[in-house]
């Protein structure tokens, strides 16, 4: 999987996250026929699930900063989704190209509130384009147990800079995603709720699930080599590489889980 791009990784790993994303969308009770915005839409899979929630009378707009990612998202929507009410646009999240009160709801998954930048201006801009009483939701990956039987090794990998990314030790605690309740309060939202949704992974794994997990290992810990011992890195490589006789995903008893957390509230 050498040379895999970030867009490729988003696409490959989505099969693991699809049910969890659906569960978070269901929590929001998005009204059929509503107009919504996905900020940081990536290659577009959540947009298609959001489009199913609003139905044929609704509209979903996905925005991202990367032109190549948006090209892939547009192609995916055309091939596999209700493309007639899905749109994409390239945008700076700090200056969204929409009038105030343009949408009934907005959401961002693994984007606003999760990226290593000051999230308040981004959230404030999202609230500007949502009508009063509309919904704003921020969701992100918050934990995982992917190496069953090796809790010490996984804990040491998770403690590296790669493991805690995109958060960094130099960042103030208020920037951590699990502080998003405070962030939404500062942005003036009311009726704020938070829910953590688990995702389960268990053997037998098909080829798509194995490829997704290998990509996930790389995303989480691929840059951790310099921060763990040689012994730990060697053990991790034996467990995570498909050509290894110790490849953990070949185990018939493999089980793992991850969590997503979603913070959501209403525009005052």
TIVEXMI-155816 format. One line per 5 residues: number of its first residue (from 1); their letters; for each residue z, y, x negated of N, C-alpha, C, O. Coordinates in steps of 0.1 Angstrom, whole numbers, always signed. Each point is the difference from the previous one (the first is absolute). Layout:
! TIVEXMI-155816
NUM	a	Z:Y:X:Z:Y:X:Z:Y:X:Z:Y:X; ...
***
This chain:
! TIVEXMI-155816
1	xxxxx	+0:-12:-8:+0:+12:+8:+0:+13:-9:+4:+10:+5; -8:-12:-17:-1:+11:-9:-10:+10:+5:-10:-3:+6; +14:+16:-7:-9:+11:+4:+1:+3:+15:-8:+8:+5; +18:-14:+2:+1:+2:+14:+5:+15:+2:+9:+4:-6; -16:+3:+15:+3:+14:+3:+12:+1:+10:+3:-10:+6
6	xxxxx	+2:+22:-5:+11:+2:+10:-5:-3:+14:+7:-6:+8; -20:+10:-5:-5:-2:+13:-2:-15:+2:+3:-5:+11; -7:-3:-21:-1:-14:+1:+14:-6:+3:+2:-9:+9; +8:+14:-16:+14:-5:+2:+5:+2:+14:+6:-9:+6; -9:+21:+0:+4:+3:+14:-7:-10:+9:+6:-5:+10
11	xxxxx	-19:+3:-12:-7:-9:+9:+5:-15:-1:+2:-7:+10; +0:+3:-23:+4:-14:-2:+14:-3:+6:+2:-11:+6; +7:+20:-8:+14:-3:+4:+3:+3:+15:+10:-4:+5; -20:+9:+2:+3:+4:+14:+3:-12:+9:+7:+1:+10; -13:-13:-13:+3:-12:+8:+15:-3:+1:+5:-5:+10
16	xxxxx	+2:+9:-20:+15:-2:+0:+7:+10:+8:+10:-3:+6; -15:+15:-5:+7:+11:+7:-5:+2:+14:+7:+8:+8; -17:-14:-4:-6:+3:+13:+9:-1:+12:+1:+9:+8; +7:-20:-7:+9:-2:+11:+11:+10:+0:+5:+4:+10; +0:-1:-22:+11:+9:-2:-4:+14:+4:+7:+8:+7
21	xxxxx	-20:-4:-11:-5:+13:+5:-1:+1:+15:+3:+10:+6; -8:-21:+0:-1:-1:+14:+14:+2:+7:+1:+7:+10; +9:-13:-15:+13:+1:+5:+5:+14:+0:+7:+5:+9; -10:+2:-20:+5:+14:-1:-8:+9:+10:+6:+9:+6; -19:-12:-5:-8:+8:+10:+6:-2:+14:+1:+9:+8
26	xxxxx	+2:-22:-5:+6:-2:+13:+13:+7:+3:+3:+4:+11; +5:-2:-22:+13:+8:+2:-3:+14:+5:+8:+6:+7; -19:+0:-11:-3:+14:+3:-4:+2:+14:+0:+11:+5; -4:-22:+2:-4:+1:+14:-11:+11:+2:+1:+9:+8; -11:-10:-16:-11:+10:+0:-7:-1:+13:-5:-11:+5
31	xxxxx	+3:+23:+2:-6:-1:+13:-15:-3:+0:-7:+6:-9; +2:-14:+17:-14:-2:+1:-7:+13:+4:+5:+8:+7; -17:-6:-14:-7:+12:+3:+4:+12:-9:-5:+11:+2; +15:-13:-11:+5:+11:-8:-8:+2:-12:-9:-8:-4; +11:+20:-2:-7:+4:-13:+10:-1:-11:+11:+6:+0
36	xxxxx	-15:-13:-11:+10:-2:-11:-7:+2:-14:-12:+0:-1; +21:+2:-9:-4:+3:-13:+7:-10:-10:+12:-1:+1; -20:-5:-10:+6:-9:-10:-2:+7:-14:-11:+2:-4; +22:+3:-1:-1:+8:-13:+3:-9:-12:+10:-6:-1; -21:+5:-7:+1:-10:-11:-5:-13:+5:+7:-10:-2
41	xxxxx	-19:+10:+9:-4:-12:+7:-5:-12:-9:-2:-11:+5; +0:+14:-18:-4:-11:-9:-14:-5:+5:-9:+8:+3; +7:-21:-4:-13:-6:+3:-1:-3:+15:-10:-5:+4; +20:+9:+4:-3:+1:+15:+6:-11:+8:-2:+1:+13; +8:-11:-18:+5:-11:+9:+10:+5:+10:-2:-3:+12
46	xxxxx	+12:+11:-15:+9:+5:+10:-7:+9:+11:+4:-1:+11; -14:+8:-15:-7:+8:+9:-6:-8:+11:+0:+3:+12; -5:-15:-15:-6:-9:+10:+11:-5:+9:-3:-2:+12; +15:-1:-17:+10:-5:+9:+5:+12:+9:+3:-2:+11; -2:+14:-17:+4:+11:+8:-11:+3:+11:+4:+4:+12
51	xxxxx	-16:-6:-15:-11:+2:+10:+1:-10:+11:-3:+3:+12; +8:-15:-15:+2:-10:+11:+11:+5:+9:+0:-3:+12; +10:+9:-18:+12:+5:+8:-4:+11:+10:+4:+1:+11; -13:+9:-16:-4:+11:+9:-11:-4:+10:-1:+6:+10; -6:-17:-13:-10:-5:+9:-13:+8:+0:-1:+10:-8
56	xxxxx	-9:-13:+16:-13:+6:-1:+0:+15:+5:-9:+7:-4; +19:-3:+11:+1:+14:+4:+7:+9:-11:+0:+12:+2; +6:-18:-12:+7:+8:-10:-9:+3:-12:-12:-3:+0; +19:+8:-10:-7:+4:-13:+10:-1:-11:+12:+3:+1; -17:-9:-13:+8:+0:-12:-8:+6:-11:-11:-4:-3
61	xxxxx	+17:+13:-4:-6:+7:-12:+8:-5:-12:+12:+2:-1; -19:-7:-9:+6:-4:-13:-4:+10:-11:-12:+3:-1; +22:+1:-6:-3:+9:-11:+5:-5:-13:+11:-6:+0; -18:+8:-11:+5:-4:-13:-7:+9:-10:-9:+8:+3; +15:-8:-16:-5:+9:-10:-12:-6:-8:-7:+7:-7
66	xxxxx	+5:-20:+8:-10:-7:-8:-13:-3:+7:+0:-6:+10; -11:+12:-15:-13:-2:+6:-4:-15:+0:-5:-5:+10; +8:-2:-21:-4:-14:+0:+8:-9:+10:-6:-9:+6; +18:+12:-5:+9:-7:+10:-5:+3:+14:-1:-9:+8; -3:+21:-5:-5:+3:+14:-13:-6:+3:-3:-4:+11
71	xxxxx	-6:+3:-22:-12:-7:+2:+2:-15:+4:-7:-5:+9; +17:-1:-15:+3:-14:+3:+6:-1:+14:-3:-9:+8; +12:+19:-5:+6:+0:+13:-10:+1:+12:+0:-7:+10; -10:+16:-12:-10:+2:+10:-9:-13:+2:-3:-3:+11; +0:-3:-22:-7:-13:+1:+8:-11:+7:-6:-7:+7
76	xxxxx	+19:+7:-10:+8:-11:+6:+1:+3:+15:-1:-10:+8; +3:+22:-4:+1:+3:+15:-13:-3:+7:+0:-5:+11; -12:+8:-18:-13:-3:+7:-2:-15:+1:-5:-4:+10; +10:-4:-19:-2:-14:+0:+10:-7:+9:-3:-10:+7; +16:+14:-7:+10:-8:+6:+9:+7:+11:+9:-6:+4
81	xxxxx	-12:+18:+0:+9:+7:+9:-8:+8:+11:-12:+1:-1; +20:+5:+10:-7:+8:+11:-4:+14:-6:+7:+10:+3; -18:-10:-11:-3:+11:-8:-3:+13:+8:-1:+11:-5; -2:-13:+18:-4:+12:+8:+11:+10:+2:-3:+12:+3; +16:-16:-5:+10:+10:+1:+9:+0:-12:+12:+3:+0
86	xxxxx	-18:-6:-12:+7:+1:-13:-8:+10:-8:-13:-1:-1; +20:+10:-6:-7:+10:-9:+8:+1:-13:+12:-3:+0; -19:+7:-10:+6:+1:-13:-4:+14:-6:-11:+5:+2; +21:+1:-10:-3:+12:-7:+7:+1:-13:+12:-5:-1; -18:+11:-9:+7:+2:-13:+8:+13:+2:-4:+10:+5
91	xxxxx	+17:-11:-10:+9:+12:+3:+11:+0:-11:+4:-10:-5; +0:+22:+3:+13:+3:-8:+11:-1:+11:+0:+8:+9; +10:-17:-12:+10:-1:+10:+9:+12:+2:+7:+1:+10; -8:+8:-20:+8:+13:+2:-7:+10:+8:+6:+9:+5; -19:-11:-2:-8:+9:+8:-9:-8:+8:-12:+0:-2
96	xxxxx	+17:-6:+13:-8:-8:+8:-11:+8:+8:+4:+11:+5; -16:-15:-5:-11:+8:+6:+0:-1:+16:-11:-2:+5; +22:+4:+1:+1:-1:+15:+8:+12:+5:+9:+5:-7; -12:-1:+19:+8:+10:+7:+13:-5:+4:+3:-12:+1; +7:+21:+0:+13:-3:+5:-1:-7:+14:-8:+3:+8
101	xxxxx	+18:-13:-6:+1:-7:+12:-13:-8:+4:-3:-2:+12; -4:-3:-22:-12:-7:+2:+2:-15:+4:-9:-6:+6; +21:+0:-9:+2:-14:+2:+12:-3:+7:+10:+8:+1; -10:-19:+6:+12:-5:+7:+10:-7:-9:+12:-1:+3; -16:-4:-14:+8:-6:-9:-6:-1:-14:-13:+2:-1
106	xxxxx	+21:-4:-9:-6:-2:-14:+9:-10:-7:+12:-1:+3; -18:-6:-12:+8:-10:-8:-6:-1:-14:-11:+3:-2; +20:-8:-7:-4:-3:-13:+7:-12:-5:+12:-1:+1; -19:-9:-6:+6:-12:-6:-3:-1:-15:-12:+1:-4; +22:-2:-4:-1:+0:-14:-6:+12:-6:-8:+0:-9
111	xxxxx	+10:+11:+16:-6:+13:-4:+10:+11:+0:+8:+1:-10; -8:+8:+20:+9:+11:+1:+14:-5:+0:+4:-9:+8; +5:+15:-16:+14:-5:-1:+2:-11:-10:+11:-3:-4; -22:-3:-1:+0:-12:-9:-6:+4:-13:+5:-4:-11; -15:+12:+11:-6:+4:-13:+9:+9:-8:+9:+7:+6
116	xxxxx	-10:-7:-19:+10:+8:-9:-3:+15:+0:-1:+6:-11; +0:+0:+22:-1:+15:+1:+10:+5:+10:+5:-8:+8; -3:+21:-8:+9:+6:+10:-5:-3:+14:-11:+6:+3; +18:-14:+5:-6:-3:+13:+2:+10:+11:-8:+0:+10; +17:+10:-12:+3:+9:+11:-13:+8:+4:-3:+1:+12
121	xxxxx	-4:+5:-21:-12:+7:+4:-10:-8:+7:-7:+4:+9; +6:-17:-13:-10:-9:+7:+5:-3:+14:-8:+0:+10; +21:-3:-8:+5:-2:+13:-1:+12:+9:-3:-1:+12; +6:+13:-18:-1:+12:+8:-14:+2:+5:-3:+5:+11; -7:-8:-20:-14:+1:+4:-4:-10:+11:-8:+3:+9
126	xxxxx	+14:-15:-10:-3:-10:+11:+6:+5:+13:-7:-2:+10; +19:+8:-10:+6:+4:+12:-9:+12:+7:+0:+1:+12; -6:+7:-21:-8:+11:+5:-11:-5:+9:-4:+7:+10; -2:-18:-13:-12:-5:+7:+3:-9:+12:-9:-4:+7; +22:+2:-5:+5:-8:+12:+5:+9:+11:+7:+9:-3
131	xxxxx	-11:-12:+15:+5:+8:+11:+15:-2:+2:+5:-10:-4; +2:+20:+10:+14:-1:+3:+2:-13:+9:-7:-3:+9; +18:-4:-13:+3:-13:+7:-8:-12:-6:+3:-11:+4; -12:+14:-13:-8:-11:-6:+9:-8:-10:+11:+5:-4; -17:-16:-1:+7:-9:-9:-5:+2:-15:-12:+1:-2
136	xxxxx	+22:-1:-7:-4:-1:-14:+7:-12:-6:+12:-2:+2; -19:-7:-9:+6:-12:-6:-4:-1:-15:-11:+2:-3; +21:-6:-5:-2:-2:-14:+4:-15:-3:+12:-3:+3; -20:-5:-9:+3:-14:-3:-3:-3:-14:-9:+6:-6; +16:-16:+0:-2:-4:-14:+6:-13:-2:+10:-4:+6
141	xxxxx	-16:-3:-16:+6:-13:-5:+13:+3:-7:+1:+10:-8; +10:-17:+12:+13:+3:-6:+7:-11:-7:+10:+3:-7; -14:-15:+8:+7:-11:-8:-9:-12:+0:-9:-2:+8; +12:-8:-17:-7:-12:+0:+9:-11:-8:+8:+4:-8; -11:-16:+12:+5:-12:-8:-12:-9:-1:-3:-8:+10
146	xxxxx	-4:+8:-21:-12:-7:-2:+0:-12:-10:-9:-7:+0; +20:+6:-7:+2:-11:-10:+12:-8:+4:+10:+0:-7; -11:-8:+17:+11:-8:+5:+5:-10:-11:-8:-7:-6; +21:+7:+4:+6:-9:-11:+2:+8:-13:+6:-6:-9; -11:+18:+8:+1:+8:-12:+6:+14:+3:-6:+10:-3
151	xxxxx	+18:-10:+9:+5:+14:+4:+3:+9:-11:-2:+12:+1; +7:-18:-13:+3:+9:-11:-13:+6:-6:+0:+11:-3; -10:-20:+1:-12:+5:-5:-6:+11:+9:-5:+10:-5; +5:-13:+18:-6:+10:+9:+8:+13:+0:-6:+11:+1; +19:-12:-2:+8:+12:+0:-3:+9:-12:+0:+12:+0
156	xxxxx	-2:-19:-12:-3:+7:-12:-14:+7:+1:-2:+11:-5; -7:-18:+11:-14:+6:+2:+1:+12:+9:-6:+10:-2; +14:-12:+13:+2:+11:+9:+7:+12:-5:-2:+12:+5; +9:-13:-16:+8:+11:-6:-8:+8:-10:+4:+10:-5; -17:-14:+2:-8:+7:-9:-7:+12:+7:+1:+2:+12
161	xxxxx	-7:+7:-20:-7:+11:+6:-11:-4:+9:-2:+6:+11; -5:-17:-14:-10:-6:+9:+6:-5:+13:-6:+2:+10; +18:-8:-11:+6:-6:+11:+5:+11:+10:+1:-3:+12; +4:+14:-17:+5:+11:+10:-11:+10:+3:+3:+9:+8; -15:-10:-13:-11:+9:+3:-3:+0:+15:+2:-11:+6
166	xxxxx	-6:+22:+0:-3:+13:-7:+12:+9:-3:-1:+11:-6; +13:-16:+11:+12:+8:-4:+2:-1:-15:-3:-10:-6; +9:+20:+0:+2:+1:-15:+15:+4:-2:+5:+8:+9; +1:-13:-19:+14:+3:-3:+2:+15:-1:+11:+5:+3; -21:+3:-8:+1:+14:-2:+0:+8:+14:+2:+12:+0
171	xxxxx	-6:-19:+10:-1:+7:+13:+13:+2:+7:+9:-9:-2; -7:+19:+10:+13:+2:+7:+1:-11:+11:-10:-4:+5; +22:+0:-2:+2:-11:+10:-6:+3:+13:-4:-9:+7; +3:+22:-3:-6:+4:+13:-15:-3:+1:-5:-1:+11; -1:-2:-23:-14:-4:+1:-2:-15:+3:-12:-5:+2
176	xxxxx	+23:-3:-2:-2:-14:+2:-4:-2:+15:+5:+7:+9; -13:-17:-6:-6:-2:+13:+11:-2:+10:-1:+5:+12; +12:-12:-15:+10:-3:+9:+9:+12:+4:+9:-1:+8; -13:+13:-14:+6:+12:+5:-9:+8:+9:+3:+11:+3; -13:-18:+3:-9:+7:+9:+6:+5:+12:-5:+10:+6
181	xxxxx	+17:-15:-1:+6:+5:+11:+4:+15:-2:-2:+8:+9; +7:-5:-21:+4:+13:-4:-13:+9:+0:+0:+12:+4; -11:-18:-9:-12:+8:-1:-5:+4:+14:-4:+11:+1; +4:-20:+8:-4:+3:+14:+9:+10:+6:-5:+8:+8; +18:-9:-11:+9:+10:+6:-4:+14:-5:+0:+10:+7
186	xxxxx	-2:-9:-21:-4:+13:-5:-13:+5:+5:-2:+13:+2; -7:-21:+2:-13:+4:+6:+2:+3:+15:-10:+5:+6; +22:-6:+0:+3:+4:+13:-3:-10:+11:+0:+3:+12; -1:-16:-16:-2:-10:+10:+13:-3:+8:+11:+2:-5; -13:-8:+17:+12:-4:+7:-2:-15:+4:-11:-6:-1
191	xxxxx	+22:+0:+7:+0:-14:+4:-6:-9:-11:-8:-8:+2; +14:+10:-14:-5:-8:-12:+5:-14:+1:+12:-3:+2; -21:-7:-4:+4:-14:+0:-5:-6:-14:-9:+5:-6; +15:-16:+3:-4:-8:-12:+1:-14:+2:+10:-5:+6; -20:-3:-9:+0:-14:+1:-6:-7:-12:-11:+4:-5
196	xxxxx	+17:-15:+1:-6:-8:-11:-6:-13:+6:+7:-7:+8; -19:+4:-12:-8:-11:+6:-3:-10:-11:-6:+4:-10; +10:-17:+11:-2:-10:-10:-14:-6:+1:-6:+0:+11; +1:-4:-22:-13:-8:+0:+3:-13:-7:+6:+0:-11; -9:-12:+16:+2:-13:-5:-12:-6:-6:-11:+2:+5
201	xxxxx	+12:-9:-17:-11:-7:-6:+5:-14:-3:+10:-1:-7; -17:-9:+11:+4:-13:-3:-12:-10:-2:-11:+2:+6; +14:-12:-14:-11:-10:-3:-2:-8:+13:+9:-1:+9; -21:-5:-7:-11:+0:-10:-8:+13:+0:-2:+6:+11; -2:-1:-22:-7:+13:-1:-15:-3:-2:-4:-8:-8
206	xxxxx	-4:+15:+16:-14:-1:-1:-5:+9:-12:+9:+7:-6; -21:-8:+2:-5:+8:-11:+2:+15:+1:+3:+6:-10; -5:-1:+22:+2:+14:+2:+14:+4:-2:+2:+11:-6; +8:-18:+11:+14:+3:-2:+4:-1:-15:+7:+8:-5; -12:-18:-2:+2:-2:-14:-5:+12:-8:+7:+6:-8
211	xxxxx	-20:-2:+11:-6:+11:-7:+8:+13:+3:+2:+9:-9; +3:-7:+21:+8:+11:+4:+13:+1:-8:+3:+11:-4; +3:-22:+3:+13:+0:-7:-2:+2:-15:+8:+7:-6; -18:-13:+0:-3:+3:-14:-3:+15:-2:+5:+6:-10; -12:+0:+19:-2:+14:-1:+12:+8:+1:+3:+10:-6
216	xxxxx	+6:-15:+15:+13:+7:+3:+9:-1:-13:+7:+10:-3; -7:-22:-3:+8:-1:-12:-5:+11:-10:+8:+6:-7; -21:-5:+5:-6:+10:-9:+4:+14:+4:+3:+8:-9; -4:-5:+21:+4:+14:+5:+14:+3:-3:+3:+11:-4; +6:-20:+6:+15:+3:-1:+4:-1:-15:+8:+8:-4
221	xxxxx	-13:-18:-3:+6:-3:-13:-9:+0:-12:+3:-4:-11; -16:+7:+14:-10:-1:-11:+2:+8:-12:-4:-3:-11; +12:+14:+13:+3:+9:-11:+14:-1:-6:+5:+9:-7; +1:-20:+11:+15:-1:-4:+2:-7:-13:+12:-1:-4; -22:-3:-3:+1:-9:-12:+9:+7:-11:+9:-7:-6
226	xxxxx	-11:+20:+4:+8:+6:-11:+15:+2:+3:+7:+4:-8; -3:-6:+21:+13:+3:+4:+9:-12:+3:+11:+1:+4; -17:-13:-7:+8:-13:+2:-1:-7:-13:-9:+3:-9; +17:-13:+7:+0:-8:-12:-13:-9:+0:-6:-2:+10; +2:-2:-22:-11:-9:-2:+1:-13:+8:-9:-5:+5
231	xxxxx	+22:+0:-5:+2:-12:+7:-2:+2:+15:-6:-9:+7; +11:+20:-1:-2:+3:+14:-15:+2:+3:-5:-5:+10; -2:+12:-18:-14:+2:+2:-8:-13:+0:-9:-2:+8; +12:-6:-18:-6:-13:-1:+2:-9:+13:-9:-6:+5; +21:+6:-1:+4:-7:+12:-8:+5:+12:-5:-7:+8
236	xxxxx	+5:+21:-6:-7:+6:+11:-15:-4:+0:-6:-3:+10; +0:+4:-22:-14:-3:-1:-3:-15:+4:-10:-3:+6; +19:-6:-10:-2:-14:+4:+1:-2:+15:-7:-8:+5; +15:+16:+1:+2:-1:+15:-11:+7:+8:-4:-4:+11; -2:+14:-17:-9:+9:+8:-15:-2:-3:-8:+6:+7
241	xxxxx	+4:-14:-17:-14:-2:-3:-6:-13:+6:+6:-10:-2; -17:+11:+9:-6:-11:+7:-3:-12:-9:+0:-11:+5; -3:+14:-17:-4:-11:-9:+12:-7:-7:-2:-9:-9; +14:+13:+12:+12:-5:-6:+5:-13:+8:-1:+0:+12; +5:-10:-19:+6:-12:+7:+12:+3:+7:+5:-8:+9
246	xxxxx	+2:+20:-12:+12:+4:+7:-2:+10:+11:+9:+6:+5; -22:-4:-2:-4:+11:+10:+8:-2:+13:-1:-10:+7; +10:+20:-4:+10:-2:+11:-7:-1:+14:+6:-6:+9; -18:+12:-8:-6:-1:+14:-6:-13:+3:-4:-3:+11; +4:-6:-20:-5:-14:+2:+12:-9:+6:-3:-11:+4
251	xxxxx	+15:+16:-4:+11:-8:+5:-1:-2:+15:-3:+9:+7; +5:-21:-2:-1:-3:+14:+12:+6:+8:-1:+1:+12; +12:+3:-19:+11:+6:+6:+1:+15:-2:+10:+6:+3; -21:+0:-7:+0:+15:-3:+4:+8:+12:-6:-2:+11; +15:+11:-12:+4:+9:+11:+3:+13:-7:+7:+1:-10
256	xxxxx	-11:+10:+16:+3:+14:-5:+0:+9:+12:-4:-3:+11; +10:+15:-13:-1:+10:+10:+0:+14:-6:+3:+2:-12; -7:+7:+20:+0:+15:-3:+4:+8:+12:+1:-6:+11; +2:+18:-13:+4:+9:+11:-8:+13:-1:-3:+5:-10; +0:+0:+22:-5:+14:+2:+11:+7:+8:+6:-6:+9
261	xxxxx	-5:+19:-12:+9:+8:+8:-7:+12:+6:-8:+6:-7; +10:-3:+19:-7:+11:+7:+10:+10:+5:+9:-4:+8; -10:+16:-11:+8:+12:+5:-9:+7:+10:-12:+3:-3; +17:+0:+15:-9:+7:+9:+9:+9:+10:+12:-3:+2; -18:+13:+2:+7:+10:+9:-10:+8:+8:-13:-1:-2
266	xxx	+18:+11:+10:-9:+8:+8:+0:+14:-5:+10:+6:-5; -21:+1:+7:-2:+14:-4:+8:+8:+10:-2:-1:+12; +11:+10:-17:+8:+8:+9:-8:+10:+8:+5:+7:+8
***
